[in-house]
Amino acid sequence: MVCNCTWGQHRTFWRNVLWSDETKIELFGHNDRRYVWRKKWEACKPKNTIPTSKHGVGSIMLWGCFAAGGTGALHKIDGIMREENYVYILKQHLKTSVRKLKLGRTWVFQMDNDPKHTSKVMAKWLKHNKVKVLEWPSQNPNLKPIENLWAELKKHVRARRPTNLTPLHQLCHEEWDKIHPTYCGKLVEGYPKRLTQVKQFKGNATKY
């Protein structure tokens, strides 16, 4: 079921949107620089090096959602994300997040146009559960306020320097729960301006 609402600037409408997305969080970020004082012939000593992750074990995939009232569920994705996994995640977390965030009866679900999200299996489940879906333009990350939320989460998790994937997962949940509802509210309140900029810049990069 697709919501017929237009991309207007009605505040009440945007406050009842449940935004969702997936992201990868790395244990050792490629841009994570650390500096040490060392003698020039000690560059390769273990104390002056940072171990690297092999075989793709240095990151986790997360699915999350939020609304103007705060963060909703955060779910770790095990293995390759398939449409069956996505249906399972929504079964587990969609309605509970809606209740937690006290969204109105006219709440709308946002997701992008990833093939898993637009499959026949997914469309059937959404229709059966009477979930209204926000119509979404293809390939435009500038329109996704949850990207700002992911950046905020990664910043705080990185600051706590987890040493392996177990604390990484735990810290993600801790920092996700710490994100203040006020921050989420500001992302949603500023959404009409984001839409205006995206339209003005014709889909190119914006300050958001």
Backbone as a ProteinNet text record, in pm:
[ID]
protein_1_A
[PRIMARY]
MVCNCTWGQHRTFWRNVLWSDETKIELFGHNDRRYVWRKKWEACKPKNTIPTSKHGVGSIMLWGCFAAGGTGALHKIDGIMREENYVYILKQHLKTSVRKLKLGRTWVFQMDNDPKHTSKVMAKWLKHNKVKVLEWPSQNPNLKPIENLWAELKKHVRARRPTNLTPLHQLCHEEWDKIHPTYCGKLVEGYPKRLTQVKQFKGNATKY
[TERTIARY]
85.3	0	88.5	64.6	145.2	63.5	123.9	55.9	43.7	-73.4	-96.6	-62.4	-4	28.8	136.6	125.6	224	343	453.2	573.1	555.7	458.6	430.4	506.7	466.4	537.2	447.9	353.6	260.9	331.8	353.2	431.6	371.5	241.2	175.5	202.2	199.7	224.8	364.9	468.3	606	633.2	563.8	583.7	528.9	445.6	388.8	454.6	570.7	644.7	744.3	748.7	850.4	958.4	1075.9	1185.9	1269.6	1316.9	1396.1	1510.9	1611	1725.7	1817.7	1914.2	2020.5	2153.8	2250	2383.6	2487.2	2611.8	2723.8	2809.4	2844.9	2932.7	3059.9	3172.8	3300.2	3369.1	3437.7	3516.6	3639.3	3706.1	3821.4	3791	3744.2	3707.7	3829.1	3808.3	3918.1	3967.8	3881.7	3920.7	3957.6	3973.7	4003.4	4154.8	4205.5	4349.3	4387.5	4501.4	4556	4703.1	4750.2	4886.1	4965.5	5090.5	5176.2	5313.1	5379.1	5516.6	5606.1	5697.9	5787.1	5918.9	6018.3	6146	6133.4	6208.3	6185.6	6210.6	6289.8	6315.8	6219.9	6117.8	6023.5	5884.8	5873.2	5741.8	5665.9	5737.1	5668.8	5653.8	5696.7	5678.2	5529.6	5485.7	5342.3	5277.2	5351	5291	5258.8	5320.1	5297.5	5210.3	5147.5	5060.6	4920.8	4825.1	4685.2	4647.6	4597.8	4561.5	4447.2	4445.1	4336.9	4245.8	4120.1	4022.7	4027.2	4018.8	4024.4	3893	3872.7	3758.3	3624.7	3619.2	3493.9	3434.6	3516.3	3462	3472.2	3516.1	3537.2	3420.5	3299.9	3184.5	3056.6	2953.4	2820.3	2719.7	2612.9	2504.8	2387.8	2329.5	2218.5	2099.7	1980.8	1857.9	1803.6	1757.2	1701.6	1588.2	1514.4	1406.1	1394.6	1335.6	1313.4	1198	1150.9	1046.1	1075.3	987.4	1009.2	1021.4	960.2	960.7	1081.3	1172.7	1291.6	1328.2	1421	1465.2	1372.1	1353.7	1276.9	1371.3	1338.3	1419	1550.2	1648.6	1775.5	1801.4	1823.3	1831.9	1958.4	2035.1	2156.4	2117.8	2169.4	2140	2249.2	2210.2	2306.6	2308.2	2426.2	2438.4	2389.7	2356.9	2309.7	2162.7	2130.9	1992.9	1909.8	1810	1718.7	1578.3	1486.4	1351.1	1284.7	1315.8	1257.7	1308	1438.1	1494.2	1428.2	1403.1	1343.1	1200.7	1126.1	990.4	996.5	1092.7	1108.5	1136.4	1226.1	1260.4	1137.3	1059.2	939.9	836.6	823.1	731.2	770.1	901.1	951.5	942.9	966.4	992.8	900.6	826.7	752.7	645.8	554.2	442.2	489.6	591.3	641.5	704.7	774.2	834.5	727.1	622.1	511	446.3	427	367.5	461.8	589.4	686.7	692.9	689.9	703.9	571.5	463.7	330	289	310	268.5	116.7	60.4	-85.4	-136.9	-267.4	-327.9	-294.6	-261	-230.7	-80.6	-8.3	136.8	170.6	287.6	333.3	474.4	503.8	634.4	720.2	844.8	937.5	1047.2	1073.2	1188.6	1228.3	1353.4	1396.4	1357	1403.6	1360.5	1455.2	1523.4	1605.4	1515.9	1565.9	1483.6	1419	1487.2	1428.9	1303.6	1303.9	1192.5	1071.8	1098.2	990.8	950.3	994.9	962.6	813.7	766.5	626.6	594.3	690.7	672.3	650.9	732.9	723.2	592.7	556.8	433.4	311.9	312.9	201.6	191.4	307.1	307.4	258.3	305.2	265	114.8	62.9	-80.4	-161.7	-118.2	-189.2	-193.9	-85.3	-76.8	-119.8	-172.9	-228.2	-127.7	-6.8	98.9	104.2	84	93.8	240.3	284.5	425	438.9	534.8	561.3	622.7	563.1	618.6	755.8	854.5	993	1062.3	1130.1	1203.8	1326.6	1369.5	1482.5	1615	1705.4	1844.2	1859.5	1809	1829.7	1851.6	1975.5	2004.8	1987.5	1990.7	1971.6	1837.5	1742.6	1608.6	1592	1695.5	1683.4	1741.6	1659.5	1711.8	1778.6	1748.4	1810.7	1960.6	2007.1	2151.1	2222.9	2159	2216.6	2223.6	2121.7	2116.5	2226.9	2249.2	2357	2492.4	2513.4	2640.1	2661	2554.1	2560.3	2594.4	2530.8	2556.8	2703	2751.7	2888.2	2990.5	2963.5	3055.6	3071.9	2960.1	2965.5	3021.6	2989.8	3044.3	3194.8	3241.2	3385.1	3461.4	3400.3	3466.2	3491.3	3412.6	3428.9	3524	3574.9	3679.3	3656.4	3552.8	3531.9	3644.6	3681.6	3796.9	3758.6	3632.6	3587.3	3438.1	3381.4	3244	3138.8	3167.7	3069.4	3043.7	3148.4	3122.3	3075.9	3116.1	3069	2916.8	2860.5	2715.6	2649.1	2705.4	2648.7	2652.7	2766	2780.4	2686.6	2660.9	2566.3	2429.2	2384.9	2255.1	2255.3	2362.7	2370.9	2364.6	2442.6	2447.3	2319.4	2256.8	2130.2	2022.6	2019.8	1920.6	1947.9	2072.9	2109.3	2074.3	2050.6	2019.3	1890.9	1898.6	1786.9	1672.5	1548.9	1433.1	1434.5	1494.3	1502	1579.3	1687.7	1768.2	1685.1	1611.6	1525.8	1417.5	1361.3	1257.5	1307.5	1431.3	1488.3	1510.2	1551.2	1569.6	1438.5	1331.2	1200.1	1145.7	1162.3	1113.4	1182	1309.2	1382.2	1362.9	1276.8	1261.7	1204.8	1104.8	1056.1	1166.2	1260.8	1372.4	1462.9	1481.2	1562.3	1500.7	1369.1	1299	1316.6	1305.5	1320.1	1459.4	1562.4	1700.1	1724.3	1673.3	1691.9	1629.7	1511	1443.7	1522.9	1574.2	1649.3	1779.7	1847.9	1974.9	1956.5	1830.9	1795.3	1861.3	1856.7	1906.4	2053.8	2129.4	2271.8	2295.5	2420.7	2455.2	2401.9	2355.3	2309.4	2384.4	2358.1	2425.8	2377.8	2268.9	2216.7	2288.1
-119.6	0	124	213	334.5	454.6	536.6	656.4	756.5	814.8	911.3	1054.1	1068.7	1202.6	1264.9	1394.3	1464.6	1504.5	1544.8	1587.6	1733	1755	1890.3	1925.1	2031.5	2079.4	2073	1981.4	1971	1905.5	1981	1932.4	1808.4	1806.7	1692.5	1564.4	1573.9	1455.8	1401.5	1486.9	1440.6	1387.3	1438.9	1390	1249.2	1204	1069.2	971.8	1009.9	919.1	839	708	623.4	598.7	658.7	650.6	526.8	458.3	337.3	328.5	247.4	231	123.8	81.2	-8.3	63.1	22.8	80.3	-20.2	1.8	-80.5	0.9	-59.6	7	-75.2	-12.9	-82.9	-76.4	-184.6	-188.4	-100.5	-110.5	-25.2	56.4	179.6	263.4	300.1	306.8	342.5	483.9	568.1	707.4	734.8	625.4	641	652.5	774.3	795.5	801.7	742.2	752.3	791.6	872.1	921.5	873.4	833.1	789.3	854.5	874.8	923	799.7	794.3	679.5	723.9	640.2	662.9	611.1	668.1	639.2	492.9	420.5	279	184.2	241.5	158.2	154.7	195.4	206.1	75.2	-38.2	-167	-246.2	-188.8	-259.6	-268.7	-381.7	-402	-288	-227.7	-121	3.2	14	131.4	102.8	-12.5	-48.9	-79.5	-72.7	-103.4	-228	-332.3	-454.6	-430.8	-505.4	-492.6	-613	-595.5	-702.7	-776.8	-909.9	-990.7	-1062.7	-1102.5	-1184.8	-1118.3	-984.5	-913.3	-920.2	-952.8	-966.3	-836.4	-729.2	-605.2	-509.4	-557.9	-468.7	-545.4	-470.9	-529.3	-447.3	-511.1	-443.8	-424.5	-305.5	-273.4	-220.9	-254.1	-191.3	-109.5	11.6	94.8	181.6	238.1	330	439.3	550.4	660.7	746.3	831.2	928.4	1055.8	1152.3	1280.8	1264.5	1159.3	1139.4	1066.1	1021.9	952.3	831.9	752.6	634.3	516.9	434.9	312.7	195.3	82	-38.1	-29.1	-105.8	-123	-272.8	-325.1	-470.2	-506.8	-601.5	-649.2	-750.6	-730	-817.5	-923.2	-1048.8	-1158	-1213.6	-1222.9	-1276	-1178.4	-1232.8	-1149.5	-1115.1	-989.3	-942.6	-982.9	-1066.4	-1107.9	-1060.4	-1072.5	-1022.2	-1092.6	-1222.2	-1294.2	-1237.2	-1200.2	-1138.5	-1004.2	-930.8	-798.6	-808.7	-904.1	-927.3	-961.8	-1046.4	-1085.8	-963.9	-876.4	-756.1	-668.6	-650	-565.7	-630.5	-761.2	-831.7	-808.3	-811.6	-797.5	-655	-557.8	-423.3	-311.2	-330.8	-218.5	-166.7	-253.4	-209.3	-168.5	-238.9	-203.8	-64.3	-30.5	102.7	209.8	178.7	272.5	302.7	198.1	218.3	296.2	260	327.8	477.2	511.2	650.5	726	653.3	714.1	786.5	717.4	774.4	765.6	857.6	860.3	747.1	735.8	630.1	642.6	762.3	785.8	776.7	702.8	692.6	629.3	668.3	622.9	568.9	461.6	397.3	441.1	481.3	519.6	415.1	373.7	290.4	324.7	296.8	331	220.6	233.3	142.2	25.2	-18.2	-138.3	-253.8	-341.3	-452.2	-537.1	-551.7	-628.6	-560.7	-428.9	-351.5	-348.1	-366.9	-352.5	-486.5	-595.7	-728.2	-759.8	-860.6	-903.9	-956.4	-1027.5	-1080.2	-966.1	-861.9	-746.5	-670.4	-650.6	-577.9	-651.1	-782.1	-863	-849.2	-853.7	-841.8	-703.5	-600.4	-464	-444.1	-497.8	-485.9	-561.5	-682	-764.8	-698	-627.5	-562.3	-415.6	-373.7	-239.5	-129.8	-148.9	-50.5	46.4	172.2	274.8	311	309	333.7	466.2	544.3	672.3	649	706.1	692.4	757	686.1	729.4	740.6	852.9	866.6	775.7	732.5	639.8	713.1	648.4	692.1	839	873.5	1009.6	1010.8	983	979.9	1113.5	1223.4	1355.3	1367	1282.3	1291.5	1210.2	1139.3	1047.6	1108.5	1159.3	1218.7	1117.2	988	887.3	877	926.2	927.6	1014.5	1123.6	1208.4	1133.2	1050.8	973	867.4	802.9	703.8	770.8	888.6	960.3	992	1031.9	1062.8	937.1	826.4	699.8	657.8	660.1	616	703.1	831.4	922.9	884.5	857.4	824.8	685.6	590.4	455.1	456.5	527.9	536	596.7	694.1	760.3	665.1	557.3	461.2	347.4	346.2	256.7	109.3	47.3	-96.2	-177.8	-288.5	-367.3	-490.1	-535.1	-645.8	-631.9	-725.8	-709	-720.5	-794.4	-807.5	-674.2	-605.9	-473.4	-371.2	-388.6	-296.7	-301	-419.9	-435.9	-377.6	-408.2	-358.8	-206.7	-149.1	-3.5	65.9	1.2	59	74.1	-29.3	-23.7	82.5	87	184.9	327.5	356.1	491.5	525.9	426.5	447.7	492.3	425.2	458.7	594	639.4	768.4	887.2	862	973.2	1040.4	1167.4	1237.4	1261.5	1245.2	1272.5	1411.5	1507.3	1644	1647.1	1568.8	1562.9	1503.8	1397.1	1335.1	1432.3	1504.7	1601.3	1710.4	1756.5	1862.1	1812.8	1684.9	1629.7	1631.8	1597	1592	1732.5	1820.1	1957.1	2028	1994.4	2059.1	1992.4	1890.6	1814.6	1895.8	1981.1	2063.4	2146.3	2198.5	2275.3	2183.7	2061.6	1964.9	1937.2	1919.1	1894.5	2010.2	2132	2251.3	2257.4	2225.3	2229.4	2122.8	2001.3	1893.3	1930.8	1991.1	2035.3	2145.4	2239.6	2352.8	2307.5	2207.1	2159.6	2042.3	2010.3	1907.3	1772.1	1735.5	1604.1	1597	1704.9	1704.9	1725	1722.8	1730.9	1859.8	1847	1962.3	1966.8	2066.3	2076.5	1969	1898.8	1793.6	1661.5
0	0	0	-92.7	-104.1	-60.1	25	71.5	-42.7	-58.2	-166	-126.6	-5.1	43	-44.9	-68.2	-149.7	-63.5	-130.7	-58.6	-14.6	67.7	114.1	239.3	303.5	421.2	544.8	548.3	660.4	777.7	884	997.9	1062.1	1077.5	1142.1	1064.8	932	850	874.7	869.2	882.5	1022.4	1120.8	1258.3	1276.3	1183.9	1191.8	1094.5	1042.5	954.2	1037.7	1014.2	1075.4	969.2	991.1	895.1	923.6	817.5	838.2	738	772.3	683.1	740	657.2	702.5	689.5	772.5	763.6	809.1	765.7	810.9	906	1019.3	1115.2	1127.5	1097.8	1096.9	1232	1263.3	1386.6	1374.1	1259.5	1232.3	1108.1	1127.8	1014.8	930.5	799.1	709.2	734.8	789.8	812.3	957.5	1034	1176	1194.9	1205.5	1220.3	1367.2	1398.6	1533	1520.2	1613.3	1605.9	1727.1	1703.7	1813.2	1799.3	1913.5	1912.7	1907.3	1810.2	1795.3	1731.5	1750	1682.2	1539.9	1445.5	1305.1	1268.7	1347.1	1315.5	1389	1458.7	1534.1	1470.7	1344.8	1279.6	1276.8	1262.6	1245.9	1375.3	1486.8	1613	1646.8	1704.8	1734.5	1811.4	1904.1	1984.7	1901.8	1782.5	1697.7	1576.5	1573.4	1461.5	1509.8	1416.1	1445.7	1367.8	1435.3	1362.6	1266.9	1156.5	1059	1068.6	1026.5	1027.7	895.6	897.8	777	754.8	628.4	589.9	621.8	623.5	641.2	779.6	881.7	1016.5	1095.2	1030.3	1102.4	1101.8	1073.2	1070.1	1099.4	1133.2	1151.1	1071.1	1029.6	958.7	1054.1	1049.5	1137.9	1058.9	1106	1058.3	1174.2	1145.3	1251.7	1200.8	1293.6	1257.5	1362.4	1321.5	1415.9	1366.6	1455.1	1422.1	1499.3	1488.1	1555.3	1706.2	1760.6	1905.3	1959	1871.4	1919.9	1835	1885.9	1813.6	1840.3	1736.1	1750.3	1768.9	1708.9	1724.9	1647.5	1696.2	1626.7	1621	1501	1482.6	1406.7	1460.5	1393.7	1286.4	1166.1	1053.2	1043.6	1056.7	1047.1	905.5	848	713.4	608.1	491.3	380.2	400.4	383.9	400.3	278.9	301.1	194.9	229.5	133.8	157.7	275.1	296.5	409.5	542.3	545.2	665.3	693.4	585.8	602	656	605.1	656.5	805.4	843.1	983.6	1071.7	1025.2	1101.5	1123.1	1016.7	1030	1120.8	1113.6	1203.7	1348.9	1374.2	1510.8	1563.4	1477	1527.8	1480.2	1373.3	1316.2	1411.2	1448.7	1534.2	1673.8	1726.4	1860	1859.1	1749.7	1739.6	1724.9	1650.1	1633.5	1768.6	1849.3	1982.9	2074.1	2072.6	2157.8	2127.7	1998.7	1956.8	1952.8	1988.4	1999.4	1871.1	1760	1632.1	1619.2	1546.2	1530.8	1443.7	1436.2	1356.4	1208.3	1167.2	1025.1	997.1	1081	1062.7	928	876.4	744.8	758.6	688.2	693.2	575	603.6	497.2	483.8	360.2	327.6	185	149.5	14.2	-84.3	-208.1	-313.5	-336.9	-233.9	-243.8	-290	-378.9	-429.7	-320.6	-207.1	-95.6	-42.2	-48.6	6.5	-87.3	-215	-314.5	-377.2	-318	-372.6	-356	-428.6	-420	-280.6	-222.1	-85.9	12.4	-2.2	87.8	66.2	-60	-91.8	-35.4	-44.4	8.1	159	227	373.6	417.3	351.5	385.5	365.9	255.4	227.2	330.4	363.7	461.8	598.8	633.5	764.4	760.6	646.3	630.5	666.8	617.1	641.8	524.4	552.6	448.5	427.7	302.4	270.5	196.4	238.6	174.5	37.6	-64.9	-199.1	-203.1	-256.7	-244	-379.3	-407.3	-533.7	-533.3	-649	-656.6	-638.8	-563.3	-548.8	-511.2	-395.3	-347.1	-196.9	-150.8	-7.5	60.4	-16.7	44.4	114.2	75	132	260.2	301.4	415.3	542.5	632.1	755.5	846.4	827.4	913.5	887.1	770.6	743.8	847.1	888.8	993.6	1125.8	1149.7	1273.3	1275	1160.7	1152.1	1179	1123.2	1142.8	1290.6	1357.7	1500.8	1580.5	1546.6	1615.5	1597.7	1475.1	1447	1518	1527.5	1595.4	1741.9	1808	1951.1	1976	1888.5	1903.9	1881.9	1780.1	1750.2	1866.5	1933.4	2045.8	2161.8	2169.7	2278.7	2242.4	2120.4	2072.8	2109.1	2057	2081.5	2019.2	2085.1	2040.2	1959.2	1966.2	1881.3	1855.6	1781.3	1734.9	1843.9	1950.1	2058.2	2128.1	2178	2236	2132.6	2006.2	1901.5	1893.4	1889.2	1883.4	2008	2123.3	2249.4	2257.1	2217	2221.9	2123.8	2009.7	1913.9	1978.2	2049.9	2116.5	2227.6	2303.3	2412	2359.1	2255.4	2201.8	2124.9	2061.8	1992.7	2091.7	2206.7	2308.9	2373.3	2365	2425.2	2335.7	2208	2117.2	2164.6	2191.8	2256	2157.5	2204.9	2118.8	2056.3	2127.6	2074	1942.6	1936.4	1814	1700	1729.8	1628.5	1582.9	1678.7	1646.5	1554	1576.5	1492.2	1349	1335.7	1201.1	1123.5	1191.9	1126.1	1102.5	1201.5	1186.8	1070.4	1046.1	937.9	803.3	799.5	675.6	559.1	581.4	469.7	403.5	484	427.2	345.3	394.2	320.2	182.8	179.7	53.9	-43.6	11.3	-72.2	-134.2	-51.5	-103.1	-208	-184.4	-280.4	-414.6	-407.5	-529.8	-597.3	-518.1	-570.5	-638	-575.1	-627.9	-724.2	-755.6	-853.7	-823.1	-694.5	-653.2	-625.1	-648.4	-619.4	-469.6	-428.4	-287.4	-224.4	-99.4	-22.6	109.6	189.7	319.8	416.2	381.7	468.2	444.1
[MASK]
++++++++++++++++++++++++++++++++++++++++++++++++++++++++++++++++++++++++++++++++++++++++++++++++++++++++++++++++++++++++++++++++++++++++++++++++++++++++++++++++++++++++++++++++++++++++++++++++++++++++++++++++

